[in-house]
Amino acid sequence: MAATLQGKRIAFLAADGVEEVEYTKPREAVEDAGARVELVSSQPGSIQSFNHLDQSRQYPVDVTTKEADAGAYDALVLPGGVANPDFLRTDPEAVRFVKSFFDAGKPVGVICHGPWTLVEADVVRGRRITSWPSLRTDLTNAGATWVDEQVVTDNGLVSSRKPDDLPAFCAKIVEEFAKGKHAPR
């Protein structure tokens, strides 16, 4: 039987420069499992997605990081794209929002360059994680054990490397989000 997210509310934290497929495919997966999704971003209005280096569609923001309350959500997804997490890690409200999920033991999914925001929130120390290969040094310096695997789960933190990993990533976030809270570290 497939995992259900009926009644769960999932936050997707993204900014301009988000890799479109890393936003749309996980969103589709959790919505298909019954979750309600909201796009959280640093600024109101919309965010500009990219398909690699080419601009793609814009997506409407539901709530800003300043207004967002992690307590209102059951889980968090951090899509990648190079610019997206770079913008988010410089937003103190975005960093606070991310850290709140870890403090509460709520599950988090992150892919590609998304872990840059986790480094800034100081939540990767002692965790096993994967990412786009260029983040290896950043994650290791932040205290994580970096591995080159399609999908890695560590106490509610689900990570993947790249768009090719999306089928495994999407299946695993639905599974972890259905489990709910984990013991905070």
N, C-alpha and C positions, 0 to 999 in steps of 0.2 A: 504494500500500500504506500502510495506517495505521501510525503510529508505535507502537512497543511499549515498554512499561516493565517487561517481564517481569524479575523479579529485583531491581528497584529498590525502595528503601525511602524513602518520602516522609513528612516531618514536616509536620503542620498545627499551627501555633502559634495558639492562641486562648484567650480568657478569657470570663468572663461578659459578655454584651452583644454577642456575635458575631451578625452578620446571618446568619440560618439558611441562606438560599439561597446565600450566598457561601461557606459552609462545605460544604453538602451537594452542590451541583452540581460544584464542582471535585474534591471527594473522589470522587464517582461517576465522573468523567471519568478520573482517574488510576487508580482501581481497575479500571475497564473496560478500560484499556490494559495491565493486568497488574501494577500496582504494589501494594506492601504499604504501608498507611497507618497512622500512629500520631498520635493527638491529644496534643500537648504543651501544658501549661498551667502557670500559676504555682502552683496549688493542686491537691492530689489530689482525687479524687471525681468530680465532674461539672461541666460548664459549662452555663450557662443561655443558650440562643439566643433571638433576637428576630426577629419579622417586623415590620420597621420599629420601631414603639414598643410593640408588643404581645409579651408573653412567649410563647414557643413551646416547643419540646422541650428536654430536657436531654440532653447527650451525655457518655459516660464518658471520663475522662482516662486515657490509657495511661501517661504518664510526666510528671513535673514538670520545670520548667525547671532546677531545681537538680540533678536527676539526669540530664538529657538531655545527650547527647554529639553534637554536630553531625557528628562524624566517622563516626557510625553511619548517617547518612542521605545519600541522593544528591541531594535537593532539598528545598525548603521552600516552603510556601504560607502566606501571611498574609491571611486573610479580613478583611473590614471589619466594619462596625457602628460606631457612634460610641463606645460605652463600651469595647468590646473592646481596640482599640489604645491607648486612653488608659490602661487598666489595665496593659497590657503594657509601655508605655514607662516606667512607674514601677518596674518590676521589673528590677533590675540583671542577674539571671540570664537573663531573657528577652532583654534587650538584648545580652548576651554571646553567647547562643545565635544570634541573628540575625547579629551581626557575624561570627561564625565561618564562616558560609556564604559570605559575601563574601570573607573572607580566603582561603578555600580555592578560590574561583572556581566554587562550586556554583550551579546555577540556582535562582532565587527567583521566585515568583509572588506578586503583591500586588494587592489590589483595594480600591476605595472609600476608606475612612478608614485602611486598613492601613498606608499609608506613614508615618503618625505614628511607628510603631515604627522605621522605617528612618531617619527624621530623628534620633531619639534615639541610634541606633547609629552615626550619622555616616557613612553609606554612600551617600548620594545625590549628593554633590558631584561635579560634572562629568558627571552622567548625565542622559539624556532620560527623562522619566517623565510619567505621567498619574495622575489620582486623582479623587476627588470634588472638585468645584470649590472648596469652602471650604478645601482644603489647599494651594491654589496659592501663597499667600504664604509659608506655612511651608516648603514645598519649595523655593521660589525663595530664601528667606533661608538655607536650608541648602546652597545652591550647585547645585541641580538646574535643569535647563531643563524647565519645566512646559509640556505641550501638552494640548490638548483633543482627544483622539483615542480611538477605541473600545478599541484595544489598542496598546501600545508595547513594543518589545523593544530592550533596550540591553545588549549583552554578557552575556546570560543572565538579566537582570532583565526580567520580563514584568509589565506593569502595565495595569490597566483602571480605568474610572471608576465603574461602578455595576452593579447587578443586570442591567439591560438588555444589558450588554456580555458577560454570562456565556458565551454560545455561542462568541464569538470568543476570549475569555480562556481558556476550557477547552481549546479546540483548540490554542491557542498554548502553553500550559504543557505539554501532553502532548508537543508537538513539541520544545520547548526542553529538557524533562527527558530526552527520548530522546537528545538530542545530548550530554548530560553536561556535564562541567566546561568552563569557559571560562578564559581567562587572567585571573588575579586582577589587580585594579587597584591 
